[in-house]
Amino acid sequence: MHNRIKILITVFILLIPQFIRAQGDIDLKFEQTVLTTYDFQITLMIRRASDKWDRLGSSNFPFYYNYNALSDPVLVSAHNFSGGLYSELNIANNGSWVSVNILYNGSDGQGTKVDTSWINVATIHFNITDPDQTSQINPRTDGAYASFDDDEKTHLDINSYTGLDVPLNYSDVAPPEKTAPQSFSLCEPFPNPFNMEVSINYSIPIKTSTSIKIISVNGKVVRSFYFQDQNPGSYNLKWDGRTSSGTDQSSGIYIVLFKADRFTDTKKITLIK
């Protein structure tokens, strides 16, 4: 006997005022790349929809998924916007949505060129945990979305979002067990720069205590987080730009300091009021 699940990646034309002008700038779509028992992979692709820009700068492309039916989104491949003038592309899982994060470090006119042909951004793998459910994969269209030309000033709006209607058939083989991360890691925070809130994602391969400190450029610790005896896994922390007493911090550059066991890493974030 075979179970059947449909992962609906819908055709979605955004009609939300804060993201749509007379004409949007970016078309996005997902394409199915691999389909096996209880898992599949999808590739996020973009193309230029207007003549306002032609080279991609720092960008976040977030999308929702049904976390009751899908689990463990993992970046399989980063295409075209990772390495060189770009930091390593990463994804961040926030439970019900995933963000594909691009950080550009170059100058205006040096970024990867995007024209009206589709170009791959990232390939992401999902496990399917409940084949009796349906999952829509749709863009998140609130403040988590941000995309810029490589001048890092020109904001780019989504013009359209196109996907697939994928019917999947599966045997009664049990889904794969979750595996712990293989190493300690601190992902690039997003969105970055941020205004209201920034997400900080990290992974630990062993049970250990962890700490995250937000430090100003003059070395002052403005916020500290400590978690005792966390189990192996991936975690998400949000900072709202305030101290523990609720005092708003001013615009500027801050350092995220992450410590776990003997592992230490830092990331730079920019708060814009």
Backbone torsions as a table, in degrees:
resi	resn	phi	psi	omega
1	MET	NA	137.1	-178.3
2	HIS	-113.9	136.9	171.2
3	ASN	-87.9	162.6	-175.9
4	ARG	-140.2	133.6	176.8
5	ILE	-135.0	144.4	173.7
6	LYS	-111.2	124.3	170.9
7	ILE	-96.5	108.3	-175.3
8	LEU	-92.4	108.7	174.5
9	ILE	-105.2	95.9	-162.6
10	THR	-79.8	157.5	167.3
11	VAL	-78.4	123.5	-168.8
12	PHE	-138.9	112.6	176.6
13	ILE	-99.5	116.3	-175.1
14	LEU	-72.6	130.7	178.4
15	LEU	-126.7	38.7	-176.7
16	ILE	-101.4	122.6	-169.9
17	PRO	-53.0	-41.9	-174.9
18	GLN	-70.2	-10.1	179.4
19	PHE	-115.8	-9.1	-175.8
20	ILE	-121.1	124.8	171.5
21	ARG	-98.6	-154.0	176.6
22	ALA	-60.9	-35.5	175.3
23	GLN	-146.2	135.7	178.1
24	GLY	-77.1	178.1	-172.6
25	ASP	-113.2	-28.4	-173.6
26	ILE	-125.9	133.8	167.0
27	ASP	-100.9	137.3	178.0
28	LEU	-124.1	150.7	171.2
29	LYS	-157.5	159.4	172.3
30	PHE	-108.9	144.4	171.3
31	GLU	-126.9	137.6	176.4
32	GLN	-73.3	131.4	-178.6
33	THR	-116.4	-31.4	179.8
34	VAL	-142.5	141.3	177.1
35	LEU	-143.0	113.1	178.5
36	THR	-133.0	-175.1	-177.4
37	THR	-62.5	117.6	174.9
38	TYR	64.3	19.0	170.9
39	ASP	-158.3	160.9	176.7
40	PHE	-157.1	165.4	178.5
41	GLN	-126.2	146.2	177.2
42	ILE	-130.8	151.2	178.9
43	THR	-117.0	125.4	174.5
44	LEU	-82.0	131.9	-178.9
45	MET	-129.8	151.4	176.7
46	ILE	-134.9	162.4	170.2
47	ARG	-152.7	163.7	-179.3
48	ARG	-80.9	134.0	178.9
49	ALA	-111.2	-6.3	178.1
50	SER	-143.3	168.1	-179.2
51	ASP	-91.7	9.1	-175.8
52	LYS	-71.9	-21.6	-175.3
53	TRP	-148.7	163.5	175.3
54	ASP	-147.9	-4.9	179.2
55	ARG	-133.5	129.3	-172.4
56	LEU	-84.2	134.0	173.9
57	GLY	-103.5	-149.8	-179.8
58	SER	-63.2	135.3	-175.2
59	SER	-152.9	150.0	170.2
60	ASN	-124.6	127.0	177.8
61	PHE	-117.7	90.4	-178.5
62	PRO	-90.3	147.4	176.4
63	PHE	-147.0	149.1	179.2
64	TYR	-85.2	152.1	169.8
65	TYR	-146.3	162.7	-179.7
66	ASN	-83.8	100.9	-176.6
67	TYR	-70.5	-11.4	175.4
68	ASN	-80.0	-17.8	-178.8
69	ALA	-114.2	-23.9	-177.9
70	LEU	-123.6	153.2	179.1
71	SER	-149.5	167.2	169.5
72	ASP	54.2	54.4	173.5
73	PRO	-63.4	128.5	-176.6
74	VAL	-131.4	135.1	175.5
75	LEU	-71.9	118.8	179.4
76	VAL	-91.5	-46.7	-179.0
77	SER	-144.4	140.5	172.2
78	ALA	-107.6	128.4	-174.3
79	HIS	-117.6	130.3	164.4
80	ASN	71.8	-24.6	-175.6
81	PHE	-126.2	41.4	-176.8
82	SER	-147.1	128.2	-177.6
83	GLY	88.0	166.7	-177.7
84	GLY	69.0	-119.5	178.8
85	LEU	-79.7	-4.4	177.7
86	TYR	-108.7	144.6	167.4
87	SER	-67.0	166.2	179.1
88	GLU	-61.5	123.4	177.9
89	LEU	-60.2	142.2	178.0
90	ASN	-141.8	162.8	172.2
91	ILE	-119.3	153.6	177.9
92	ALA	-129.0	130.0	-179.3
93	ASN	-100.5	122.8	-179.4
94	ASN	-112.3	27.0	175.6
95	GLY	95.1	-61.8	179.2
96	SER	-113.2	-3.2	177.4
97	TRP	-148.7	155.6	-178.3
98	VAL	-122.4	142.0	174.4
99	SER	-117.3	130.3	171.8
100	VAL	-93.2	120.2	-168.5
101	ASN	-115.5	126.3	179.0
102	ILE	-119.3	129.4	178.2
103	LEU	-122.6	117.7	-177.1
104	TYR	-98.0	135.5	-177.2
105	ASN	-118.2	3.2	-175.8
106	GLY	-93.3	-165.7	-179.4
107	SER	-104.0	169.7	179.1
108	ASP	-59.5	130.2	177.9
109	GLY	91.4	2.5	-178.1
110	GLN	-111.8	-6.6	-177.5
111	GLY	-72.1	170.9	177.9
112	THR	-65.7	129.9	-176.9
113	LYS	-76.5	138.3	177.2
114	VAL	-124.3	125.2	177.6
115	ASP	-116.3	-155.6	-175.6
116	THR	-85.0	4.0	172.4
117	SER	-94.1	148.0	-178.9
118	TRP	-66.5	137.6	177.9
119	ILE	-129.2	135.4	-177.5
120	ASN	-72.2	142.5	177.1
121	VAL	-111.5	-54.6	-176.5
122	ALA	-156.5	144.9	173.2
123	THR	-109.3	128.6	-172.2
124	ILE	-125.2	137.0	-179.2
125	HIS	-104.4	138.0	174.9
126	PHE	-124.2	144.8	163.8
127	ASN	-93.4	144.2	176.6
128	ILE	-102.9	117.7	-174.4
129	THR	-100.9	-20.4	179.7
130	ASP	-139.2	97.4	-176.5
131	PRO	-72.9	-2.6	179.5
132	ASP	-92.8	-3.3	-178.5
133	GLN	-104.1	173.3	175.3
134	THR	-119.4	142.9	177.7
135	SER	-128.6	126.2	170.1
136	GLN	-93.9	137.8	175.6
137	ILE	-113.2	105.0	-174.3
138	ASN	-128.8	154.1	-178.9
139	PRO	-69.5	145.5	170.3
140	ARG	-85.9	126.3	-168.8
141	THR	-115.7	20.2	177.5
142	ASP	-101.4	-152.1	-173.0
143	GLY	-66.2	-9.1	179.7
144	ALA	-73.4	-19.9	-178.4
145	TYR	-85.7	133.8	173.7
146	ALA	-156.6	135.1	177.7
147	SER	-147.4	140.6	-174.9
148	PHE	-135.4	151.6	166.3
149	ASP	-65.1	165.9	-176.7
150	ASP	-73.5	1.6	167.8
151	ASP	-77.9	-7.7	178.9
152	GLU	62.8	16.6	178.9
153	LYS	-122.6	-36.7	-176.1
154	THR	-79.9	110.2	179.8
155	HIS	-75.3	137.9	-178.2
156	LEU	-110.1	131.0	-179.7
157	ASP	-99.4	149.5	175.5
158	ILE	-74.0	130.7	176.3
159	ASN	-91.6	-47.4	178.6
160	SER	-153.1	158.8	179.7
161	TYR	-131.9	115.7	-174.2
162	THR	-122.1	137.8	-178.8
163	GLY	-139.5	-153.3	-175.1
164	LEU	-125.1	155.3	168.5
165	ASP	-108.6	103.6	-169.0
166	VAL	-110.0	108.3	172.7
167	PRO	-82.2	132.6	-177.4
168	LEU	-122.6	137.2	175.0
169	ASN	-116.6	136.5	-175.9
170	TYR	-136.0	151.4	173.7
171	SER	-82.9	-178.3	-179.5
172	ASP	-87.6	16.5	176.2
173	VAL	-64.6	136.7	-178.0
174	ALA	-64.3	145.2	178.1
175	PRO	-65.7	154.9	-178.1
176	PRO	-66.3	147.9	177.5
177	GLU	-74.0	150.5	176.8
178	LYS	-68.2	140.9	177.3
179	THR	-113.1	147.0	-179.8
180	ALA	-74.1	153.7	174.3
181	PRO	-55.3	150.1	-177.2
182	GLN	-86.2	-14.9	-176.8
183	SER	-155.6	166.2	172.4
184	PHE	-72.7	143.4	176.5
185	SER	-157.7	150.2	172.7
186	LEU	-125.2	116.4	-178.0
187	CYS	-77.7	164.6	173.3
188	GLU	-66.2	125.0	177.7
189	PRO	-61.2	154.2	179.2
190	PHE	-151.2	156.1	-15.0
191	PRO	-65.2	157.3	-177.8
192	ASN	-150.1	109.1	9.4
193	PRO	-66.5	162.1	178.8
194	PHE	-134.1	162.2	-179.1
195	ASN	-118.8	-55.3	-175.3
196	MET	-93.0	-42.6	-171.2
197	GLU	-160.4	143.6	176.7
198	VAL	-122.6	139.7	177.9
199	SER	-98.4	133.7	-180.0
200	ILE	-121.3	116.6	-177.2
201	ASN	-112.3	138.8	179.3
202	TYR	-146.9	160.7	-179.6
203	SER	-132.4	146.3	177.2
204	ILE	-133.7	136.5	-177.3
205	PRO	-89.5	-10.0	-178.0
206	ILE	-134.6	164.8	174.4
207	LYS	-73.5	122.5	-177.0
208	THR	-163.7	163.2	174.4
209	SER	-83.7	147.6	-178.0
210	THR	-131.3	155.3	175.1
211	SER	-142.6	145.6	174.7
212	ILE	-131.6	129.1	176.7
213	LYS	-120.4	138.6	173.4
214	ILE	-100.9	120.5	-172.0
215	ILE	-122.6	133.1	177.1
216	SER	-75.3	168.1	-176.9
217	VAL	-66.7	-19.5	177.3
218	ASN	-90.5	8.5	173.7
219	GLY	91.4	3.9	-179.4
220	LYS	-83.1	131.1	175.2
221	VAL	-79.4	113.9	-176.8
222	VAL	-96.4	-19.1	177.6
223	ARG	-158.1	137.5	178.7
224	SER	-126.8	140.6	175.7
225	PHE	-128.0	136.0	179.1
226	TYR	-136.6	132.3	-179.5
227	PHE	-129.0	121.1	-175.8
228	GLN	-91.5	133.1	173.0
229	ASP	52.0	57.1	174.1
230	GLN	-77.2	140.3	177.7
231	ASN	-74.0	159.4	176.9
232	PRO	-56.0	138.7	-179.7
233	GLY	155.9	-172.4	179.1
234	SER	-110.8	140.5	-173.6
235	TYR	-133.2	155.8	178.7
236	ASN	-126.8	134.9	177.7
237	LEU	-128.5	140.6	178.7
238	LYS	-117.3	138.9	174.6
239	TRP	-121.1	130.2	-174.5
240	ASP	-97.5	14.9	178.1
241	GLY	78.8	19.3	-178.5
242	ARG	-125.7	162.0	172.1
243	THR	-77.5	174.4	178.7
244	SER	-64.2	-22.1	178.4
245	SER	-90.6	0.6	176.1
246	GLY	93.7	9.7	179.6
247	THR	-79.6	125.8	178.2
248	ASP	-66.1	137.6	175.6
249	GLN	-92.5	152.4	-178.0
250	SER	-79.5	163.5	176.9
251	SER	-59.5	146.6	178.8
252	GLY	153.6	-174.0	-179.0
253	ILE	-96.1	135.7	178.0
254	TYR	-129.3	156.6	179.4
255	ILE	-110.1	131.7	172.4
256	VAL	-95.3	116.8	179.3
257	LEU	-107.8	116.9	-177.6
258	PHE	-112.4	130.3	177.3
259	LYS	-131.7	136.0	176.3
260	ALA	-153.6	123.9	-175.3
261	ASP	54.2	-122.2	178.1
262	ARG	-100.6	8.0	-176.9
263	PHE	-92.3	136.6	176.5
264	THR	-137.5	137.1	176.4
265	ASP	-149.8	156.5	178.8
266	THR	-132.4	151.5	173.4
267	LYS	-136.8	150.3	179.7
268	LYS	-100.6	133.9	176.8
269	ILE	-127.9	153.8	-179.6
270	THR	-123.4	121.6	177.7
271	LEU	-95.5	127.0	179.1
272	ILE	-121.3	118.9	179.1
273	LYS	-91.7	NA	NA
